[in-house]
């Protein structure tokens, strides 16, 4: 488990990273359309990173249905359409997501799926490998939300061992961030625009702010706290 304060900081950082509103608050009914779906096609993203092609938007909708949300019947008719690149043109579906985002059932569904598919696995990975610093846990959470995992080919690019294997935690995290930044720098498309994510953490490491104490600002996106 992590502290409530660290949970809030991670959530606010990820909110800023995953949307274009400039707000660190969780905006449960905001829809974004980015050209980052399968094969570079446009796809829907709901709130803090629930994408249609990635599969987690469907998980949110299914959980909302299970909770008896008002628009459940409309969503049920579209469960077989996720991941096919057609919901982006479905105005009724998009309007439904916006409307449902004001319901507590949808807010709860998003919070639960966020914890189950992003934050929970990230914290488990951190615990198994004995990462303790707040900044380390935030880096891991960001990688899980953005890439679905700690990216294997990046971890293979440096020799420092994880702390659970006797390595230095701070050296390992800094090395991972440097490799992640270099990856974003050399690719094109949506990934290239994500350089600010590892750069934010590298800036805090320069300040020796491993606690992630406020004030915190993502230069390109806005204020966390």
N, C-alpha and C positions, 0 to 999 in steps of 0.2 A: 504493500500500500504506500501511497505517497500522501504528503500533506495537502490539505485543502488549498493552501496558498500556492503550492507548486502546480496543482491541478488547474487552478484558475489562470496562472501565468502561461502554462502550456496551451490551454484552450484559447486564450486570447491571442497568443502568437500564431497558432494554427488558423484561427479565424481571419487574422490579417493576411496570412499567406494565401489562403484559399479563396478569397473574394476580392472584389474591386471596389468595395464600398468605403474602405478606409476606416471601418469600425472594427474594434476587437471584440465586440459583443457577438453572441451567437444569434444570427439572423435566420430563424427557422423557416421563413417563407421566401427567402431570396433565391432566385434562379439565375444561373449564369450559363452562357453558351460559349464554349471554347473549342477551338479546333485541335483537340487533344484526344479524340476518340480513336477507336481501332482504325488503323490505316491512315491516320491523320484527318479523319472526318470530324465534323462538328458533333458535339454531344452535350447533353444537359448535365449540369452540376447543381446539386441542391445544397444550400447552406455551407457547411464546413467540409466540403470535399466528397460528398456522396455522388459518384458519377454513374451514369447510365451504363456505359460500356464496361466499367470496372466491376459492376455487379452489386455494389453496396447501396445504390439508390433503390434497387429492387428489394433488398433486405429491409430497408426502412419502410417501404410501402407495405410489404408483407406484415411487418410488425404493427404498423398502423391499422391494418385490416384486422389483425388478431385482437387489437384493443377496441374494436368496434367503432372506428372513426366514422364520422358522418358521411364521408364520400367513399366508403369502402366498396360499395357496389360498382361505382364507376371505375375504380382502380382494379378490381378483380377482373374486369373484362379486358384488361391490358397486360396482365401478368405474362402472357406469352409473347409480348412484343418487345420486352427489354433486351438490349444488346443487339438489336437488329438495325439500328440507325433510323427508325421511323418515328419514334416518339417525339423527336425534335420538331416534327411538323404537326404534331397533334395539339392544337390550341386548347381543346377542352382539358386534356391531361395536364398541360402546363398551368392553366388557370386553376385547375384542381389542386395542384401542388402548392400554389401560392395561397389559396383559400384554406387548405388543410393545415398549413403552417401556423395558423392562429389557434388551432385546437391543442389542448393539452395532450391529447392522444398522439399527435404528430410530434410534439416537442419531446415527450417521453420516449417515443420510438427512436427519434434521432439520437437522444442522449444514450440510450441503451446500446444501439448499434455502434455508436462512436466508441463506447467503452469496450464492446466485445470484439470489434474488428481492428481497432487502431490502438487505443491506449492500453487496454488489457494485455494484448500480446507483446507490446513494447515493454511494459513494466516487467512482464514475465521474463523476457529475454535479458533485460537489465539485471534482474535478480539472479538468474542462472549464471550469468557471467560476472557478477559481483561489481557492477557499476553502482556507485553510491552518490556521486555529486549531482546536484540539481540540474546543472547544465548538461551533464552527460545524459540524464534521463530525458531531458527535453530534446536533445539531438536525436536520440533513439526514437522518441515518439514522432518527431518530424519525419524521420526516414520511413517509419512504418506507414504514416498517413500518405506520404508522397510516393513511395516506391513499394509499399506493401511488405517491406522487410528491411533488414539491414543488408544493403546490396552486396552480394558475395564477391563480385569481381573487384569492387573497391577495397574490400577488406583484404584481398589477396595482394594488393599493390604496396603494402608496407609490412615491415617485419615485427613491429612491436606486438607482444602478446596481450590478450585480454587480461584484465586484473584477476579473473578467476583462474588463469593459468600462470600467474606470477608476474604479469606485466604491469606497467605503470598506466593507470587509468587516464591520467591527463595527457600523456604522450599519445596514447591510443586514440582518444577522442579527437585530439588536434590533427593527427594523421588522417583519420577518417574524413574529417571536415575538409582538409586540404585536397584530398583525392576527389571528394564530392564536388568541390568548387571547380577543380580542374576539368572534371567530366562535363559539368554544365558549360564551362567556358568553351570547350572544343566542339560541342554539338550545336546544331541549328534547331529552329522551331521552338515550341513551347518550353522545352527543357532549358534552352539557353537563357530564358528570362528568369530562371529560378536561382541565379547566382546569389541573389540577396539572402537566400535561406542559410546556406553555410557561412556566408560572409558575416551575417549578424552574430552568429555564435563565435566565430573567430575574433570579431571585435571585442566581445565580452571576455574572451580568454586573455586578450591583450591587457584588459583592465583587471585581470585576475578575479573576475566576478563569477566564480564557480557556483556561488549560491543563487545566482540570477536575482540579485536584489534590485529593487526599483530605485531610480527610474530606468525604464527599458524602452527603447524606441527602435523600430525597424526603419532605417533611413528611407527606404523606397516605398514603405507602406503606411506607417503611422505609429502612434504611441501605444505601447502595451500597458504600461502602468507608470 
